[in-house]
Amino acid sequence: MDNGHALQSGCDTMERMAKLQPQTHTLQHKTSPELQDARLFNEINLLRLEGYYFCLDPKEAARRTHEKYEFFEIIKRPKSEIEKRPVFIVPNPRYGYPSILAYKVLQAIMRKLSWFSYPMPDTVSFSQRELARLVGRNSFGGWNQEQFYNAIRQLRTTEAAYWFYDKVTGEWSNRNIQILDTDIWSGREHQITRCSVQVHHSIIESLNNRHAMCLNYARMEHLAPIGVALFKRLFFHFSNLYSLKRTKEFTYTKSYAAVCTTWLGGLKVLGYKSKILQEQLGKHLETLTQTTLIKDFAIEKNTKGDGFNLVFTPGEGFFEDYDRFYLKHLEIDQEYHKAEERKRAEQPLRLVEKFYQNLYHRNDLSGMVILDKEIEFAKTLLETYSPEEISDLILYTIDASTRTKFAIRSFGGVKVYLNTWLDAKATRAKRAAMQQKKAAQDKEQRLRDQYSLWWQQEVTRLRKAAPPEEIAALEEAETAKLMEEHQNPFGFPVLVRVGTDARLAERYHVQSFEDWKAQGH
């Protein structure tokens, strides 16, 4: 595949993917070392947005074909003020309104971000098997591959305009974002094997400012998307209430209609309690009870009699997770999952991305397909050279190919310039060594000049302080020495002066150059 043509439109990419051979890879569900640790971070602004950004009713999502959808969110302001603010969602007509799979993919992204220590990176990558496992699928091949591609493109292209809270400044601002800034794909022949996604900088910045809650992923891992959404919202509200009440005896009440429209992406509001239980939320509420997040739930008529309220009682699972995950997240930051090792594991892909960003003079590589062989070549380079050296090779290659008018179309093109880069690198290193040596020599000479001035000032001070007869005795001794060594008395006065100064310095222990320099001069 020629990566010179890899930056194609989403339409071209989907047409290419439609021709993919129906290769299916059956996966075994084994618990990896990563899944043994159960931490999941969820940024709070993103938590609020999820209820509008995703429609968790696939049939309703398919019907959402308009250019823009407007919702209203109730925002609590300081001093108990409550405001109604609009939320606009603009889906991409090519990929459709984000629904069940896109929601699962987002949870997988946040799950993998949670493996890193602070500060969290903005980019994570997945192998096909890893992503399939994290969203609960047995296969990535065939039709599944196109569905995964479509779901990630939904996260990349669906726009949201909503009110964003900045924890650092304490201010609200209206922002227009897409959950993902970029999505980059790699593969071989007709099969996509890996993808890399970059999360919007506002979300990452807020995560790193600790505007997030920490959840027990193991407790919610096997829930359906509606169950996951309910779990996260309930844990958030339980935590707020528990931190204030500090008693386990409390309940949380929420309008059933509001749950459908603001938590669950526009589920149909049903008019009968029996239908709510049997056809919609009953099984999800029962599974929440089994996780012990909630102890009990009830569906009650509201005070106006025109709808229902959902009443939740927290279970022991919530209190365990509050102490183990939520408080610990607030109180201490630890090195987690050998974050540096994970960053190094993703270094080859980052280097290939850097090549194309510089080649095409653009940071956004969304929709691009990077070949596996390019990543393998980057790994080979990393066995010999540091990431900094390879970055230098990349810049050298692009600059040299531009000067020589040689068309570089893929990352493999750096091979052409590897030897000339090494020669240039050696020349630069030699020049740098010579410059460093010259700089060291110049510095040494400046120090010796400073020392000479200081030494002469010290000796002058000693001459003034010493008795005349002492100076005379030193001069006489120096004269006798010179007469013995030199028969010609020409220039004796200067030589006597220099010799006498040296004798004074020695007698009164004036510092040598080495001692003077060692004191930090």
C-alpha positions as CSV (number, residue, x, y, z in Angstrom):
1,M,0.0,0.0,0.0
2,D,1.3,3.5,-0.9
3,N,1.0,5.7,2.1
4,G,1.4,8.7,-0.2
5,H,-2.3,8.2,-0.8
6,A,-3.2,7.2,2.7
7,L,-4.8,10.5,3.7
8,Q,-8.1,9.8,2.0
9,S,-11.6,10.9,2.7
10,G,-13.8,8.9,5.1
11,C,-15.8,7.8,2.1
12,D,-12.8,6.3,0.4
13,T,-11.8,4.5,3.6
14,M,-15.2,3.0,4.1
15,E,-15.3,1.9,0.5
16,R,-12.0,0.1,1.0
17,M,-13.2,-1.4,4.3
18,A,-16.4,-2.7,2.6
19,K,-14.1,-4.9,0.4
20,L,-12.3,-6.4,3.3
21,Q,-12.1,-10.1,3.3
22,P,-14.3,-11.6,5.9
23,Q,-11.5,-12.8,8.2
24,T,-12.8,-13.7,11.6
25,H,-10.5,-14.1,14.6
26,T,-12.1,-15.9,17.5
27,L,-10.9,-14.6,20.8
28,Q,-10.5,-16.4,24.1
29,H,-11.7,-14.5,27.1
30,K,-8.7,-14.5,29.3
31,T,-8.1,-12.0,32.1
32,S,-4.9,-10.1,31.1
33,P,-2.6,-8.6,33.7
34,E,-4.1,-5.2,32.8
35,L,-7.6,-6.2,33.8
36,Q,-6.5,-7.5,37.2
37,D,-6.3,-3.8,38.3
38,A,-9.8,-2.3,38.4
39,R,-9.4,1.4,38.3
40,L,-11.5,3.4,35.8
41,F,-11.3,7.2,35.7
42,N,-14.3,9.2,34.3
43,E,-13.9,12.9,33.7
44,I,-17.0,14.7,35.2
45,N,-17.8,16.9,32.2
46,L,-17.6,13.9,29.9
47,L,-20.0,12.0,32.3
48,R,-22.5,14.8,31.9
49,L,-22.1,14.9,28.1
50,E,-22.5,11.1,27.7
51,G,-26.2,11.3,28.3
52,Y,-26.7,13.5,25.3
53,Y,-23.9,12.4,23.0
54,F,-24.9,8.8,22.9
55,C,-28.3,7.3,22.2
56,L,-28.5,4.0,24.0
57,D,-31.6,2.9,22.0
58,P,-30.1,1.7,18.7
59,K,-33.5,2.0,16.9
60,E,-33.9,5.6,18.0
61,A,-30.3,6.3,17.1
62,A,-30.9,5.1,13.6
63,R,-33.9,7.5,13.3
64,R,-31.7,10.5,14.3
65,T,-30.8,11.7,10.8
66,H,-31.2,15.5,11.3
67,E,-28.2,17.9,11.1
68,K,-28.4,19.0,14.7
69,Y,-30.1,18.0,18.0
70,E,-30.8,20.3,20.9
71,F,-31.2,19.2,24.5
72,F,-31.4,21.1,27.7
73,E,-29.3,20.4,30.8
74,I,-30.0,21.7,34.3
75,I,-26.8,23.1,35.8
76,K,-26.4,24.0,39.4
77,R,-24.5,27.2,39.9
78,P,-22.8,28.5,43.0
79,K,-25.1,29.7,45.8
80,S,-27.7,27.1,44.8
81,E,-28.6,28.9,41.5
82,I,-30.0,26.5,38.9
83,E,-29.8,27.3,35.2
84,K,-31.2,25.6,32.1
85,R,-28.5,25.4,29.4
86,P,-28.7,24.1,25.8
87,V,-26.6,21.1,24.6
88,F,-26.2,20.7,20.9
89,I,-25.2,17.5,19.3
90,V,-24.2,17.5,15.6
91,P,-23.8,13.9,14.2
92,N,-21.9,13.2,11.1
93,P,-24.4,11.9,8.5
94,R,-21.9,9.5,7.0
95,Y,-21.4,7.6,10.3
96,G,-24.6,8.3,12.1
97,Y,-25.6,9.1,15.7
98,P,-23.3,7.5,18.3
99,S,-25.0,4.6,20.0
100,I,-24.2,1.3,21.8
101,L,-20.9,0.4,20.3
102,A,-19.5,3.9,20.3
103,Y,-20.3,4.1,24.0
104,K,-18.5,0.8,24.6
105,V,-15.5,2.0,22.7
106,L,-15.4,5.2,24.8
107,Q,-15.4,3.1,28.0
108,A,-12.5,1.1,26.6
109,I,-10.6,4.3,25.8
110,M,-11.1,5.7,29.3
111,R,-10.2,2.2,30.8
112,K,-6.9,2.2,29.0
113,L,-6.2,5.9,30.0
114,S,-6.7,4.8,33.6
115,W,-3.7,2.4,33.3
116,F,-1.4,5.4,33.2
117,S,-0.1,7.5,36.1
118,Y,-0.6,11.3,36.2
119,P,-0.2,13.2,34.1
120,M,-2.3,11.0,31.8
121,P,-1.3,11.0,28.1
122,D,-3.8,12.1,25.5
123,T,-3.3,9.2,23.2
124,V,-3.9,5.4,23.5
125,S,-3.7,2.6,21.0
126,F,-5.4,-0.7,20.7
127,S,-4.7,-3.9,18.9
128,Q,-7.7,-5.4,17.2
129,R,-7.9,-8.2,19.8
130,E,-7.5,-5.8,22.7
131,L,-10.3,-3.5,21.6
132,A,-12.6,-6.4,20.9
133,R,-12.0,-7.9,24.3
134,L,-12.6,-4.6,26.1
135,V,-16.0,-4.0,24.4
136,G,-17.0,-7.7,25.0
137,R,-16.9,-9.0,21.5
138,N,-15.4,-12.3,20.3
139,S,-14.2,-11.1,17.0
140,F,-12.7,-8.1,15.2
141,G,-12.8,-9.4,11.7
142,G,-15.3,-9.1,8.9
143,W,-18.4,-7.0,9.6
144,N,-17.2,-6.3,13.2
145,Q,-14.1,-4.5,11.7
146,E,-16.3,-2.1,9.8
147,Q,-18.5,-1.5,12.9
148,F,-15.5,-0.7,15.0
149,Y,-14.3,1.7,12.4
150,N,-17.7,3.4,12.2
151,A,-18.0,3.7,16.0
152,I,-14.6,5.4,16.4
153,R,-15.3,7.7,13.5
154,Q,-18.5,8.7,15.3
155,L,-16.4,9.7,18.3
156,R,-14.1,11.6,16.0
157,T,-16.7,13.4,13.9
158,T,-19.7,14.0,16.1
159,E,-19.6,17.6,17.5
160,A,-21.0,18.7,20.8
161,A,-21.5,22.2,22.1
162,Y,-22.1,22.2,25.8
163,W,-21.2,23.9,29.1
164,F,-17.8,22.8,30.4
165,Y,-16.7,23.3,34.1
166,D,-13.1,24.2,34.8
167,K,-12.1,22.9,38.2
168,V,-9.0,25.1,38.4
169,T,-10.8,28.4,37.7
170,G,-14.2,27.4,39.0
171,E,-15.8,28.9,35.9
172,W,-18.2,27.5,33.3
173,S,-17.6,28.1,29.6
174,N,-19.4,27.0,26.4
175,R,-17.2,24.6,24.4
176,N,-17.5,22.9,21.0
177,I,-15.7,19.6,21.0
178,Q,-15.4,16.2,19.5
179,I,-14.5,13.5,22.0
180,L,-11.6,12.4,19.8
181,D,-9.1,14.8,18.2
182,T,-7.6,12.1,15.9
183,D,-7.9,8.5,14.9
184,I,-5.1,6.6,13.1
185,W,-5.3,3.1,11.8
186,S,-2.7,0.5,10.9
187,G,-2.9,-2.8,9.3
188,R,-1.6,-5.3,6.7
189,E,-3.1,-6.0,3.3
190,H,-6.9,-6.0,3.7
191,Q,-7.0,-6.2,7.5
192,I,-6.9,-3.5,10.1
193,T,-4.8,-4.6,13.1
194,R,-4.4,-1.6,15.3
195,C,-5.8,1.9,15.9
196,S,-4.6,4.9,17.8
197,V,-6.9,7.6,19.2
198,Q,-6.2,11.0,20.7
199,V,-8.7,12.3,23.2
200,H,-9.8,15.9,23.1
201,H,-7.3,18.1,25.0
202,S,-10.1,19.7,27.2
203,I,-11.0,16.2,28.6
204,I,-7.4,15.2,29.2
205,E,-6.6,18.6,30.8
206,S,-9.6,18.2,33.1
207,L,-8.6,14.6,34.0
208,N,-5.1,15.8,34.9
209,N,-6.7,18.5,37.1
210,R,-8.4,15.7,39.0
211,H,-11.9,16.7,37.9
212,A,-12.8,13.0,37.7
213,M,-14.2,10.2,39.7
214,C,-12.5,6.8,40.2
215,L,-14.7,3.7,39.6
216,N,-14.3,0.0,40.2
217,Y,-14.2,-1.3,36.7
218,A,-14.4,-4.9,37.9
219,R,-17.8,-4.3,39.4
220,M,-19.2,-2.8,36.2
221,E,-17.2,-4.7,33.6
222,H,-20.0,-7.1,32.5
223,L,-22.9,-4.6,32.6
224,A,-24.7,-3.7,29.4
225,P,-24.3,0.0,28.3
226,I,-27.5,1.1,30.0
227,G,-26.3,-0.6,33.2
228,V,-22.9,1.1,32.9
229,A,-24.5,4.5,32.4
230,L,-26.7,4.0,35.4
231,F,-23.8,2.7,37.5
232,K,-21.6,5.7,36.8
233,R,-24.3,8.3,37.4
234,L,-25.5,6.6,40.6
235,F,-21.9,6.3,42.0
236,F,-21.4,10.0,41.3
237,H,-24.5,11.1,43.1
238,F,-24.1,8.6,45.9
239,S,-20.6,9.9,46.5
240,N,-21.7,13.5,46.7
241,L,-24.5,12.6,49.1
242,Y,-22.3,10.4,51.3
243,S,-19.5,12.9,51.5
244,L,-22.0,15.4,53.0
245,K,-24.2,13.1,55.1
246,R,-21.4,10.7,56.3
247,T,-24.1,8.1,57.1
248,K,-25.0,5.0,55.2
249,E,-28.7,5.6,55.8
250,F,-29.8,7.6,52.8
251,T,-31.5,7.3,49.4
252,Y,-31.2,9.1,46.1
253,T,-34.3,10.1,44.1
254,K,-34.3,11.0,40.4
255,S,-37.1,11.7,37.9
256,Y,-37.5,8.6,35.7
257,A,-38.1,10.9,32.7
258,A,-34.9,12.8,33.4
259,V,-33.0,9.5,33.6
260,C,-34.2,8.5,30.2
261,T,-33.5,11.9,28.5
262,T,-30.3,13.1,30.3
263,W,-28.6,9.9,31.5
264,L,-29.5,7.3,28.9
265,G,-29.4,9.3,25.6
266,G,-33.1,9.7,25.0
267,L,-34.8,6.4,25.9
268,K,-38.5,6.5,25.4
269,V,-40.3,7.6,28.5
270,L,-42.9,4.9,29.3
271,G,-46.2,5.6,31.1
272,Y,-46.6,2.5,33.1
273,K,-44.5,1.1,35.9
274,S,-45.0,-2.5,34.7
275,K,-43.6,-1.6,31.2
276,I,-40.6,0.3,32.8
277,L,-39.8,-2.9,34.7
278,Q,-40.6,-5.5,32.1
279,E,-39.6,-3.8,28.8
280,Q,-36.9,-1.3,29.7
281,L,-35.0,-0.8,33.0
282,G,-36.0,-3.7,35.1
283,K,-33.2,-6.1,34.1
284,H,-30.6,-3.4,34.3
285,L,-31.7,-2.3,37.8
286,E,-31.6,-6.0,38.9
287,T,-28.0,-6.4,37.6
288,L,-27.1,-3.2,39.6
289,T,-28.5,-4.9,42.7
290,Q,-26.3,-8.0,41.9
291,T,-23.2,-5.8,41.7
292,T,-24.1,-4.5,45.2
293,L,-23.7,-0.9,44.0
294,I,-27.4,-0.5,45.1
295,K,-29.1,-2.4,47.9
296,D,-32.6,-1.7,46.6
297,F,-34.6,0.4,44.1
298,A,-38.2,1.5,43.8
299,I,-40.4,3.2,41.1
300,E,-42.8,5.6,42.7
301,K,-45.3,8.1,41.4
302,N,-44.1,11.7,41.6
303,T,-45.8,14.3,43.6
304,K,-47.7,15.7,40.6
305,G,-48.9,12.3,39.7
306,D,-47.9,12.8,36.0
307,G,-44.8,10.6,36.0
308,F,-42.5,8.4,38.1
309,N,-39.4,8.8,40.3
310,L,-36.6,6.3,40.7
311,V,-35.5,5.8,44.3
312,F,-32.1,4.1,44.9
313,T,-30.6,2.9,48.2
314,P,-26.8,2.4,48.1
315,G,-25.4,-1.0,48.7
316,E,-22.2,-2.3,50.4
317,G,-20.5,-2.4,47.1
318,F,-20.7,1.4,46.8
319,F,-19.3,2.0,50.3
320,E,-16.4,-0.4,49.6
321,D,-15.6,1.3,46.3
322,Y,-16.0,4.8,47.8
323,D,-13.2,4.0,50.3
324,R,-11.0,1.9,48.1
325,F,-11.2,3.9,44.8
326,Y,-12.9,7.3,45.2
327,L,-11.1,8.5,48.3
328,K,-7.8,6.9,47.4
329,H,-7.9,8.7,44.1
330,L,-8.5,12.0,45.8
331,E,-5.8,11.5,48.5
332,I,-2.9,9.9,46.7
333,D,-1.4,9.6,43.2
334,Q,0.8,6.5,42.7
335,E,2.8,5.1,39.8
336,Y,0.3,2.9,38.1
337,H,0.9,-0.1,35.8
338,K,4.4,0.9,34.9
339,A,3.3,3.8,32.9
340,E,6.7,4.5,31.4
341,E,6.8,0.9,30.0
342,R,3.4,1.4,28.4
343,K,4.6,4.7,26.8
344,R,7.7,3.0,25.4
345,A,5.5,0.2,24.0
346,E,3.6,2.9,22.0
347,Q,6.8,4.7,20.9
348,P,7.0,3.0,17.5
349,L,3.6,4.2,16.4
350,R,4.3,7.7,17.8
351,L,7.4,7.9,15.6
352,V,5.6,6.8,12.5
353,E,2.9,9.4,13.2
354,K,5.6,12.1,13.6
355,F,7.0,11.2,10.2
356,Y,3.6,11.7,8.5
357,Q,2.8,14.8,10.5
358,N,6.1,16.4,9.2
359,L,5.7,14.9,5.7
360,Y,2.2,16.3,5.2
361,H,2.7,19.4,7.5
362,R,-0.4,18.6,9.5
363,N,-1.0,17.3,13.0
364,D,-4.4,15.7,12.3
365,L,-3.9,12.3,10.7
366,S,-7.5,11.2,11.3
367,G,-8.6,8.3,9.0
368,M,-5.0,7.5,7.9
369,V,-4.0,3.8,7.7
370,I,-0.4,3.0,8.9
371,L,1.0,-0.3,7.8
372,D,2.1,-2.9,10.4
373,K,5.5,-3.2,8.5
374,E,6.1,0.6,9.2
375,I,5.6,0.0,12.9
376,E,7.8,-3.0,12.8
377,F,10.5,-1.0,11.1
378,A,10.2,1.7,13.8
379,K,10.7,-1.0,16.4
380,T,13.8,-2.2,14.6
381,L,15.2,1.3,14.5
382,L,14.6,1.7,18.3
383,E,16.8,-1.4,18.9
384,T,19.7,0.7,17.7
385,Y,18.8,4.4,18.1
386,S,17.0,6.4,20.7
387,P,13.6,8.0,20.0
388,E,15.3,11.4,19.9
389,E,17.8,10.1,17.3
390,I,15.0,8.6,15.2
391,S,13.1,11.9,15.4
392,D,16.3,13.6,14.1
393,L,16.5,11.0,11.3
394,I,12.9,11.7,10.3
395,L,13.5,15.5,10.1
396,Y,16.7,14.9,8.2
397,T,15.0,12.5,5.7
398,I,12.2,15.0,4.9
399,D,14.6,17.9,4.6
400,A,17.0,16.0,2.4
401,S,14.2,14.5,0.2
402,T,12.8,18.0,-0.3
403,R,16.3,19.4,-1.3
404,T,17.0,16.5,-3.7
405,K,13.4,16.3,-5.0
406,F,13.1,12.7,-4.1
407,A,9.5,11.6,-3.5
408,I,9.2,10.0,-0.1
409,R,5.8,8.2,0.2
410,S,6.1,6.1,3.3
411,F,8.0,5.8,6.6
412,G,10.2,3.1,4.9
413,G,11.8,6.0,2.9
414,V,14.0,6.9,5.8
415,K,16.1,3.8,4.9
416,V,17.3,5.7,1.8
417,Y,18.8,8.4,4.0
418,L,20.0,6.3,6.9
419,N,23.7,6.2,5.9
420,T,23.9,9.8,4.9
421,W,22.2,10.7,8.2
422,L,24.7,8.7,10.1
423,D,27.6,10.4,8.2
424,A,26.0,13.8,8.9
425,K,25.4,12.8,12.5
426,A,29.1,11.8,12.9
427,T,30.2,15.1,11.3
428,R,27.9,17.1,13.6
429,A,29.1,15.1,16.6
430,K,32.8,15.8,15.7
431,R,32.0,19.4,15.1
432,A,30.1,19.6,18.4
433,A,33.1,17.9,20.2
434,M,35.5,20.4,18.7
435,Q,33.3,23.3,19.7
436,Q,32.9,21.8,23.2
437,K,36.7,21.4,23.5
438,K,37.2,25.0,22.3
439,A,34.5,26.3,24.7
440,A,36.2,24.4,27.6
441,Q,39.6,25.9,26.7
442,D,38.2,29.4,26.5
443,K,36.5,28.9,29.8
444,E,39.7,27.7,31.4
445,Q,41.6,30.7,30.0
446,R,39.0,33.1,31.4
447,L,39.3,31.5,34.8
448,R,43.1,31.7,34.7
449,D,42.9,35.4,33.8
450,Q,40.5,36.0,36.7
451,Y,42.7,34.0,39.0
452,S,45.8,36.0,37.9
453,L,44.1,39.3,38.7
454,W,42.9,38.0,42.1
455,W,46.4,36.6,42.9
456,Q,48.1,39.9,42.1
457,Q,45.6,41.8,44.3
458,E,46.3,39.4,47.2
459,V,50.1,39.8,46.8
460,T,49.8,43.6,46.6
461,R,47.8,43.5,49.8
462,L,50.5,41.3,51.5
463,R,53.3,43.7,50.3
464,K,51.5,46.6,51.9
465,A,50.9,44.7,55.2
466,A,54.4,43.1,55.5
467,P,57.2,45.0,57.4
468,P,59.8,46.6,55.0
469,E,62.6,44.5,56.4
470,E,60.7,41.3,55.5
471,I,60.3,42.5,52.0
472,A,63.9,43.4,51.8
473,A,65.0,40.0,53.1
474,L,62.8,38.3,50.5
475,E,64.2,40.5,47.7
476,E,67.8,39.8,48.8
477,A,67.2,36.0,48.8
478,E,65.6,36.2,45.3
479,T,68.5,38.3,44.0
480,A,71.0,35.8,45.3
481,K,69.2,33.0,43.6
482,L,69.0,34.9,40.3
483,M,72.7,35.8,40.4
484,E,73.5,32.1,40.8
485,E,71.3,31.0,38.0
486,H,71.8,33.9,35.6
487,Q,75.2,35.7,35.1
488,N,73.6,38.5,33.0
489,P,72.0,41.0,35.3
490,F,69.8,42.4,32.5
491,G,66.2,42.6,33.6
492,F,66.9,41.6,37.2
493,P,64.6,44.2,38.8
494,V,61.5,42.7,37.1
495,L,62.6,39.1,37.8
496,V,63.3,40.0,41.5
497,R,59.9,41.6,41.8
498,V,58.1,38.5,40.3
499,G,60.2,36.1,42.5
500,T,59.5,38.1,45.6
501,D,55.8,38.0,44.9
502,A,55.9,34.3,44.6
503,R,57.8,33.9,47.9
504,L,55.2,36.1,49.6
505,A,52.3,34.1,48.2
506,E,54.0,30.8,49.4
507,R,54.8,32.2,52.9
508,Y,51.2,33.4,53.5
509,H,49.5,30.4,51.7
510,V,47.8,32.3,48.9
511,Q,45.5,29.7,47.2
512,S,46.7,27.9,44.1
513,F,44.7,28.0,40.9
514,E,43.2,24.6,41.5
515,D,42.2,25.4,45.1
516,W,40.8,28.7,44.0
517,K,38.7,27.1,41.2
518,A,37.5,24.3,43.5
519,Q,35.8,26.9,45.7
520,G,33.4,27.7,42.9
521,H,35.2,30.6,41.1
